[in-house]
Amino acid sequence: MQLITCRRDRLSDNAFGSLNEAEQYYEQSITPVLFLTLQCMGVNSVDADHAVSHLGRAEGLALLVRGVPYFATQHKVLLPLDLCLMHGVSQESIVRREVGQPLKDVVYDIAGQAHIHLEKVHYIRDT
């Protein structure tokens, strides 16, 4: 039910207010599918659940970055507003496909957060 509720609440395709908001959305929209996959495989482990939680957020952040060019063609920007503001990136510049260092910095910050989640997945796996 959480999956349906969070997706319904994001039907507007507005930008995320913050990176944290984006992570919460992916935690609620991608992670449940991964939990279901674990259940189907008969995996019942707190560590696996914890790893999947981080994996869902990392996957979501990667999808967010990957979708920038497509959404720009649709005149939509989903990148977190806090990061865009911090780096001086306007939504209009993204829609115009103006790829400069400020946009690269926003993408770098998002990718960096995704990488942190992947590192946590690897740590959980290795312990």
C-alpha positions as CSV (number, residue, x, y, z in Angstrom):
1,M,0.0,0.0,0.0
2,Q,2.9,2.3,0.8
3,L,4.1,1.9,-2.8
4,I,0.8,2.9,-4.3
5,T,0.4,5.9,-1.9
6,C,3.8,7.4,-2.6
7,R,3.5,7.0,-6.3
8,R,0.1,8.5,-6.3
9,D,1.4,11.5,-4.4
10,R,4.1,12.1,-7.0
11,L,1.9,12.0,-10.1
12,S,2.6,15.7,-10.7
13,D,6.2,15.1,-11.7
14,N,7.3,18.2,-9.8
15,A,10.9,18.6,-8.7
16,F,11.9,17.1,-5.4
17,G,12.4,19.8,-2.7
18,S,15.5,18.2,-1.4
19,L,17.9,15.3,-1.9
20,N,16.4,13.8,1.3
21,E,12.9,14.0,-0.2
22,A,14.1,12.2,-3.3
23,E,15.7,9.5,-1.2
24,Q,12.5,9.0,0.9
25,Y,10.5,8.7,-2.3
26,Y,12.8,6.0,-3.7
27,E,12.8,4.3,-0.3
28,Q,9.0,4.1,-0.5
29,S,8.7,3.3,-4.3
30,I,11.6,1.1,-5.3
31,T,12.5,-0.6,-2.1
32,P,9.1,-2.4,-1.6
33,V,9.6,-4.1,-4.9
34,L,13.0,-5.3,-3.8
35,F,11.6,-6.5,-0.5
36,L,9.0,-8.5,-2.5
37,T,11.8,-10.0,-4.5
38,L,13.5,-11.1,-1.3
39,Q,10.3,-12.7,-0.1
40,C,9.8,-14.6,-3.3
41,M,13.3,-16.0,-3.0
42,G,12.6,-17.1,0.6
43,V,15.2,-14.7,2.1
44,N,14.2,-13.7,5.6
45,S,17.1,-11.6,7.0
46,V,17.3,-8.2,8.7
47,D,20.7,-7.6,7.0
48,A,19.2,-8.4,3.6
49,D,16.3,-6.0,4.3
50,H,18.8,-3.3,5.4
51,A,20.9,-3.8,2.3
52,V,17.9,-3.7,0.0
53,S,16.8,-0.5,1.6
54,H,20.1,1.2,0.7
55,L,20.0,-0.5,-2.8
56,G,16.5,0.9,-3.5
57,R,17.7,4.5,-2.7
58,A,20.8,4.1,-4.8
59,E,18.8,2.7,-7.7
60,G,16.3,5.6,-7.4
61,L,19.0,8.2,-7.4
62,A,20.7,6.6,-10.4
63,L,17.3,6.7,-12.2
64,L,16.9,10.3,-11.3
65,V,20.2,11.3,-12.9
66,R,19.6,9.0,-15.9
67,G,16.2,10.6,-16.5
68,V,17.4,14.2,-16.7
69,P,17.7,14.4,-20.5
70,Y,14.4,12.7,-21.1
71,F,12.5,14.8,-18.7
72,A,14.1,17.9,-20.1
73,T,12.6,17.1,-23.4
74,Q,9.2,17.0,-21.6
75,H,9.9,20.3,-20.0
76,K,10.1,18.7,-16.6
77,V,12.8,18.9,-14.0
78,L,12.9,16.4,-11.1
79,L,16.3,17.3,-9.7
80,P,16.2,18.4,-6.0
81,L,15.7,22.1,-5.7
82,D,18.0,22.4,-2.8
83,L,21.0,21.2,-4.9
84,C,20.0,23.2,-7.9
85,L,19.8,26.3,-5.8
86,M,23.1,25.6,-4.0
87,H,24.9,25.2,-7.4
88,G,23.0,28.0,-9.2
89,V,21.2,25.7,-11.7
90,S,17.8,27.0,-13.0
91,Q,15.1,24.6,-14.2
92,E,15.0,26.6,-17.4
93,S,18.7,25.9,-18.1
94,I,18.0,22.2,-17.7
95,V,15.1,22.3,-20.0
96,R,17.3,24.2,-22.6
97,R,19.8,21.4,-22.1
98,E,22.5,23.8,-21.0
99,V,25.1,21.4,-19.6
100,G,27.6,23.4,-17.6
101,Q,29.7,22.8,-14.5
102,P,26.9,23.8,-12.1
103,L,24.6,21.0,-13.5
104,K,27.5,18.6,-13.4
105,D,27.9,19.5,-9.7
106,V,24.3,18.7,-9.0
107,V,24.6,15.4,-10.8
108,Y,27.9,14.7,-8.9
109,D,26.2,15.3,-5.6
110,I,23.3,13.0,-6.4
111,A,25.7,10.3,-7.7
112,G,27.8,10.7,-4.6
113,Q,24.9,10.0,-2.4
114,A,23.9,7.0,-4.5
115,H,27.5,5.7,-4.1
116,I,27.3,6.1,-0.3
117,H,24.3,3.8,-0.3
118,L,26.1,1.3,-2.5
119,E,29.0,1.3,-0.2
120,K,26.6,0.5,2.7
121,V,25.2,-2.4,0.7
122,H,28.7,-3.7,0.2
123,Y,29.6,-3.3,3.8
124,I,26.4,-5.2,4.9
125,R,27.2,-7.9,2.4
126,D,30.7,-8.3,3.6
127,T,29.9,-8.5,7.4
